[in-house]
Amino acid sequence: MALYLKAAEILEKVEQKRGAVKTLVYDSKFPNIKQLFALVCETQKYSSVLQEIINSTKLLKETKLRIHLAKVLVYDLLIGHGVKCGGAWKTTMLKHRARLQAALARIKIKRKVSRNQDLLPSSIQQTQNDVIPRYVRVNTLKTSLEDVIDYLKREGFSYQGTPGRLEDLDRLSGKMFLCDLHLKDLLVFSGKTDFHDHFLYKAGHIILQGKASCLPAFLLNPPVGSHVIDACAAPGNKTSHLAAIMKNKGKLFAFDLDAKRLSTMSTLLLRAGVTCHKLANQDFLKVDPQNSEYKEVKYILLDPSCSGSGMVCLRDELPETQEDGRLQALAAFQLHCLNHALQFPQLERIVYSTCSIHSQENEEVVTACLQRNPGFRLVHLLPDWPERGHEPLTQCLRASTAKTRTHGFFVAMLERRPAQSDKETPPLNTPLSSASQEKQDKPQSNPSDEEQENMETSNEQPANPSSKKKRKRNRKKHKKQES
Ligand SMILES: C[S@@+](CC[C@H](N)C(=O)[O-])C[C@H]1O[C@@H](n2cnc3c(N)ncnc32)[C@H](O)[C@@H]1O
């Protein structure tokens, strides 16, 4: 019941352009965010068809249901997985099921289509056709890739090895599965495969995590025993991935502002067998980089709140003016977080990621950060990855359904420029070619005085004056080193 009420409430706000689906769903504090998100998105996609069915059957008059509630219930009855609640609504829906089914059938005949998805508006069908496979990360804290593959084979799944090309993923159907092209410990299934009720998922042996979302921890690749910060961590899939890479050894400080999301995260980490973490319900921007607790932190994963525009659902854009303001505010927050993260004195590498497709939240944030922090430079990530950051930040990665069969995503890695005496740094999961290394050393991350001055006087969040002076001194020092 609560699911349908909440979904109806959000759907109404979305249709009145009072917010974006993702934000409204997260703000709802509903216990099963994924289920709610999927129901709202799917109902919204089919909204015009559902309206037609409801009108033609006079459902509102017959049942006294309100339109948005009727839409979510009819969606689940006819197109989704069946009405999940009990009680009066289920009885009502079952009473009208035959008439509703007949109305749907009539619409299909009229439009000469046989499948429900062919009823969707063409703009949505376009996105629907870009099917994203189901990715499953093997949790190496609890099991191994080989054991999971064997287990699934014994259950009748058909293992197809590692694909030669991206297009091989489009041929996955039924119980077929593959190893991922780029990421070890990641398995790929047909998009329709559902593991939510599977033993391996419930026991924390597998994590249902999209491929793009696995990139940040994989690329950061903190060594076993290291000290790492996950700055905006909840609900914690990337935290558990980091812990797996660190083999649960070392220290993993995870911060998040949202207490509810943190409590979900605790459950998730427990199930995943993560033990090297320290969770804090804290604003990352208020975490003091000089605190001795963090003196050994060399790696940071920063995956801050973003517009979520890369999530393949409905592109629920706000009106342009509101959208612009929202992006500006998000970008300012993201830049503030990134600048703050670079203040940790021993930091060597940081991965910055968003599930946004807007360059305002991606390349522009990274560029502004590099201008302000010339002691850091970009790392050229995964040379074989098919989609790069927008020019000139081609060292960064982008992801999309069309080019990588994932949600839209952006990842950048910044590393501290080595001091004159070259230090040993642990291996990257991303080989550096000498050409790309040269590219990194070019002025894009080494701004002119004028650019630096502009940054100093920009409208950014207030910096504390003593650290401002320190940064100025650092920049002078770096300039000297480079000349
Ligand atoms: C994109 S989500 C992080 C997803 C997470 N990395 C994962 O993979 O599961 C962004 C998170 O940042 C948190 N957040 C927003 N502002 C924050 C702040 N100032 N300090 C810490 N966390 C913050 C939000 O509550 C939200 O949980």
The ligand as a MOL file (V3000), in Angstrom:
LIG
                    3D

  0  0  0     0  0            999 V3000
M  V30 BEGIN CTAB
M  V30 COUNTS 27 29 0 0 0
M  V30 BEGIN ATOM
M  V30 1 C 25.6400 9.7710 -5.5790 0
M  V30 2 S 25.2820 9.4270 -3.9360 0 CHG=1
M  V30 3 C 26.6140 8.3880 -3.4590 0
M  V30 4 C 26.4620 6.9700 -3.9200 0
M  V30 5 C 27.5080 6.0670 -3.3110 0
M  V30 6 N 28.8510 6.5240 -3.6240 0
M  V30 7 C 27.3610 4.6360 -3.7710 0
M  V30 8 O 28.0530 4.2000 -4.6790 0
M  V30 9 O 26.5390 3.9180 -3.2000 0 CHG=-1
M  V30 10 C 25.7260 10.9190 -3.1430 0
M  V30 11 C 25.6480 10.8600 -1.6370 0
M  V30 12 O 26.2620 12.0520 -1.1340 0
M  V30 13 C 25.6350 12.3600 0.0970 0
M  V30 14 N 26.0140 13.7470 0.4230 0
M  V30 15 C 25.5250 14.8900 -0.0720 0
M  V30 16 N 26.1610 15.9500 0.4500 0
M  V30 17 C 27.1000 15.4570 1.2930 0
M  V30 18 C 28.0770 16.0550 2.1420 0
M  V30 19 N 28.2230 17.3860 2.2020 0
M  V30 20 N 28.8600 15.2480 2.8780 0
M  V30 21 C 28.7170 13.9050 2.8210 0
M  V30 22 N 27.7950 13.2970 2.0320 0
M  V30 23 C 27.0030 14.0550 1.2920 0
M  V30 24 C 24.1780 12.1010 -0.1810 0
M  V30 25 O 23.4740 11.9080 1.0240 0
M  V30 26 C 24.2550 10.8490 -1.0420 0
M  V30 27 O 24.0930 9.7060 -0.2490 0
M  V30 END ATOM
M  V30 BEGIN BOND
M  V30 1 1 1 2
M  V30 2 1 2 3
M  V30 3 1 2 10
M  V30 4 1 3 4
M  V30 5 1 4 5
M  V30 6 1 5 6
M  V30 7 1 5 7
M  V30 8 2 7 8
M  V30 9 1 7 9
M  V30 10 1 10 11
M  V30 11 1 11 12
M  V30 12 1 11 26
M  V30 13 1 12 13
M  V30 14 1 13 14
M  V30 15 1 13 24
M  V30 16 1 14 15
M  V30 17 1 14 23
M  V30 18 2 15 16
M  V30 19 1 16 17
M  V30 20 1 17 18
M  V30 21 2 17 23
M  V30 22 1 18 19
M  V30 23 2 18 20
M  V30 24 1 20 21
M  V30 25 2 21 22
M  V30 26 1 22 23
M  V30 27 1 24 25
M  V30 28 1 24 26
M  V30 29 1 26 27
M  V30 END BOND
M  V30 END CTAB
M  END
